[in-house]
Amino acid sequence: MFSTLIVARMAPESGPSVARRFAEFDASDMPHRMGTRRRQLFQYRGLYFHLQDFTADHGPAAIDAVRDDPAFVGISEDLKEFIAAYDPATWRSPADAMATRFYHWSAAATAEVGQR
């Protein structure tokens, strides 16, 4: 599985509005087209965290393939009211807001190692 974590700024009271927009988006065929398996949204003291898991054969290329789709453009525009770039001086696309994973642990991987 491939995962991305986008970090941005969001007013705490915006959570329900952002969740509603993603619920509408995720009810469409877009998650399937993008290979999205799971989306989780978090907030903490004015920060917004968007964790998205993709099937192994999807990820950045799948997002690039739908970037011009009206549904994708629409949610991106709708979210601008609520979500701001973490660093507006360097932000050009969601890739500029993606965190870099530097450690990973999985219970499944541990179980596999123990079985060898």
HELIX and SHEET records of a PDB file:
HELIX    1   1 PRO A   12  SER A   14  5                                   3    
HELIX    2   2 GLY A   15  ASP A   26  1                                  12    
HELIX    3   3 MET A   30  MET A   34  1                                   5    
HELIX    4   4 PRO A   60  VAL A   66  1                                   7    
HELIX    5   5 PRO A   70  LEU A   79  1                                  10    
HELIX    6   6 PRO A   94  ALA A   97  5                                   4    
HELIX    7   7 ALA A  107  GLY A  114  1                                   8    
SHEET    1   A 4 THR A  36  TYR A  44  0                                        
SHEET    2   A 4 LEU A  47  PHE A  54 -1                                        
SHEET    3   A 4 PHE A   2  MET A  10 -1                                        
SHEET    4   A 4 ILE A  83  ALA A  85 -1                                        
END                                                                             
